[in-house]
Amino acid sequence: MAEIIQRDGTWAFDGTTVRITPGLHRSVPLFRQTYGEIAVPLEAVAGVVFEPERRRGRLRMRLREGADPLLQATGGRLPDPADPYRLAVDVDRAGVAEYVAEEIRRSLLLDQIPSEPTKAYLLPGPPVPVSVRSSDGTVSFDGIQIRIDWADTSDRVKRATGPRIINVADVVQVEWLPNSGYEDGFLRFVSRETSFSKLPPEKDPYALDLWGSARRDLLTALVATAVTARLPHPSTRTGVEYAERVRPLAAAVPPPADHHDVLLRRLRELGELYKDGVLTDEEFAMTKAAVLRGF
């Protein structure tokens, strides 16, 4: 067993799995603490390196392309401190960090782990159900459906459409950009019907506009990852038509008994927004279509 315990977290390697546990210190980002422990199978690892610095060094693990839905969903855009495959190491523990890195590298050679991309996810992503409250609303995922409940501060266009429910079988792509604190981010669920939509995130009823607390909004990557883990692996995708192959995996939930009255009310609200000049022609058409698809 090769193990290093730091304030930033713990890495433990038993020859087949690298178990990464985030630290509990307040300096550890909320995202890592919420994501929790990660068990990385050796076959998912592409390499590991220790980067010594003057005061603190870093252990960094590189995974094989396509092995982890988290990296697929976030596209390398996680802030460095929130990266779960990075461990800050005190200077007096540099020797232990080098030993852990060398043990992992030796096992990669002995087991002849290939470096090419994987053809399936080797890590499961976060468990479901998962729910995150962001600056634009609350997004939840139960493994079958995504639900977005808009906040009072959400754009009027979004609130007019009501809660958004999306079957995961209808999703062809998840787009995620973090809120950096200087620029807004977003979480968007792209379906076949919305793949050509040009609505900005603040008006798109299939997207969360992330503009508030960067620390809290970063947690939307949990939902992005959980959904991504249940989409066909990137190696199998040939375009948006792949959604047809996974459609049977998620059944549509029947609408509520009073859905007709709700539909009429929301259409009236949209008409009033359009009449008052709040919605442009394009926004009105897109939002109306989104409401009708929701029913």
N, C-alpha and C positions, 0 to 999 in steps of 0.2 A: 504494500500500500504506500503510495506516494501522496503526501498531503501537505497543504500549506494553509494556515489559518491566519487571516488578517482582519483588521477592522472593516475593510471593504467587502469581505466575504471569505468563503472557503472553497478551495478546489481539492477534491479527493479522487485519486485514480487507482482503480483496483486491477488494472490490466485489460479490462474490457469496456469500462464505462468511466467517463469523467463526470463526477457529480459536482455541480456548481451551486453553492448556496449563498444567497446574498447576505451581507452583514446587516445587523440591526441598528448600527450607529446612524444618527441623524444625517450624516454626510452622504449616506447611501441614497441614491435617487428613489423617489416613490415608485417609479415604474419597475425597477428591479425588485424592490421589496414586494410589490404586488404580483409580479410575474412568478416569483417564488423560485423554488429549487428546480434545476434543469438537469436531467440525466442525459448526457450526450454519449451515444454509443461510439466506440472507436471507429467504426466504419463510416461515421459521418464527418470525421476530422480530416482536414487536408493538411494541417500543420499547426505548430505552436511555437512561440518565440518569447523569450524574456528580453525586454528592452530596459537596460539599466539607465538610471538617471542619477543626478547628483544627490537628490534627497529621497526620491521615491522612484521605483521602477515600475514596469507594467508587464504582466503576463498577458499575452494576446493569443487567442485561439482563432484559427481560420477554418471554417467549415467548407465542405464540398458544395459546389453550386447545386442548388435544388434539394439540399438535405433538410433545410429548416424552413418551415412556413413563416416564422418570424422574420428572417432575413429576406424572404421572398416578398412579404407584405410591406416591409419598411424600406426595402431597396437601398440599404446602407445609409439611410437618413436619420437613424437614431443618434441623438447627441452622444458624444464619446463617453461621458460619465454614466449614461443609461445603458450602454452596451453590456449585456450580461456575459459576453465572452472576453471581457477585459477585467483584469484584477489589479488594483493598485497595491504595490508591494513596498513595505518599509525597507530602507537601505540595509538594515541589519539582517534581513531575511532574504537577501538576494541569492545567497547560496542555495537555500531551500527552493526558491523559485526556479533556479537553473536546474536543480535536480528533478523537480516535477516535470519541467519542460522536456528534459532529456529522456525521462522514463516514457513519456507519451510518444516522443519521436522514435525511440527504440522499438516500441510496440507497433508503431505504424510500419516500420521496416520489416519486423519479424512476421507480422500478419499480412504483409504485402497489400496494404490498403490502397486501392487505386485513387488517383487524384482527379479523374474525370467526373463530370456532373453525374448526379444520381438520377435514376428514373422513377423514383418515388420518394416521398418525404420520409425521413428516418427519425424525425422528432414529431411528437403529436401536437405541439402548440398548447395554448392554455385550455383548461377544461371548460366545458359548458354546463349550465348556462353561465353567461358572463354579461355584466351590465355596467356601463360607464356613464356617468353624468358629466357632460362637457358644457362649454360655454353656450352652445347652440341648442342643446337638448340632451335627452338621455337615449342612448343607443343600447339595445339588448340583443342577444343572440342565444337561441336555445338549441342550436344544432340543425334546425330545420328552417326557422324563420328569423329574419332581422326585423326589429321594430324600432322606429324612431319616434319619440314623443318630444315635440318641440317645446322649447322654453318660452317664457313670456317675452323674452328679449329677441326671439327669432324674428326673421323678416315676416312681414304680413302675408307675403305670398305663401310661405311655408305653413304658417298657422292656418291659412285658409284651406289648405289641402287636408288638414287633420293629421292624425298619426299615420305614419308611413309603415306599411308591412310589406316585406319583400321575401319571397321564397328564395332560399339559397340556390335552388335549381335554375332560377331565372338570372342569376348573377354570372356574368362572364369575366368580370375583373373587379378587383378592389384597388382603388387609388388612395394613397395616404401620403400626406405631407405634414410634418410636424409644425406646430405653432412655435416659432423660434423666440417669441417675445418681442421681436422687431418686425416680423412679417407674419400674417395670418397663415394658418394651415387649413387642411380640410381632410375629411374622410368621405369618399364617394363610392357608392355601389353602382357599378355600370352594368346595365342589362342590355339585351339585344335592342330593346325599344329606345333606350336612352344613350346608346353608344355614340350617336352623332349630335347629342345635345350640346349646345354651347352656352347654357346658362351658367353664370358664375356661382360658386359654392354658396354664397349668401342667399341666392334665390332658388337654387336647385333643390327640389323636394326629395332627391335621392342622395343628398350630400349634407354633411355637417360642416359648418363654417367654424373653424377653431380660432378664436380671437381673444380668449380670456386668459386664465392662468395656464401658462405653458407647462407647468408641473402637472396639473390635473389633466389638461387636454392630451398630454402624452399617453395617458392611459387608453385613449381610443385605439392605440396600436394593438391592444389586447383583443378587441373585437375584430379589427382588420386581420389579425393573425388567425383567430379562431375560424373566421369565414374562409380565409385563404386555404387553411388546412383541409377544408372540405370541398374545395374546388378541384377539378382534375389537375394533375401535376403538370407543370409547364412543359415537360417533355412530351406530353400527349396532346397538347393543344395545337390545333391547325387553324384556329380562327374562332369567330363567335358561334359558329355552328356546333361547336362541341357541347353547348348547353343542351341541345336536343338529346344527347346521350345520357345526361345526368338528370333530366327532368323527372323520370319516374322515381328518383330517390327522395323527392320531397313532394308530399301531397298538399294541395291547396286546402286551406281551412275555409269552411263555408262561411259566408258573410253573416253578420248578425241579423235577427229577424226584422229590425227596423232600419236596415241598410238603405232602403229606398228613400225614407224621409231624410236620413243623414246626407245621402247623395244630393237630393234636391236643395237642401239647406246650403251645402258647400258650393254648389253651382251658383246659387243666388249670391252668396258672398263673393265669389269670383267675379260675377257679373257687375256687382257694385264696385269692386276694386277697379275693374276695367273701365267702367263708366266714369269713375272719379279721376281717372288718369294715373292711378298707382301702377297699373300693369300696362306694359307695351303690348302691341299686337302679338309679338312672338312669345312674350312671357305668358300672356293669357292663353294662347293656344297650347303651349307646353304644359302649363299648370292644369288646364282643363283636361288634357289627355292623361296626365298623371292621376288626377282624381278618378276619372272613368276607369282607368286600368286597375285602380285600387278596389273597385267594386265589381 
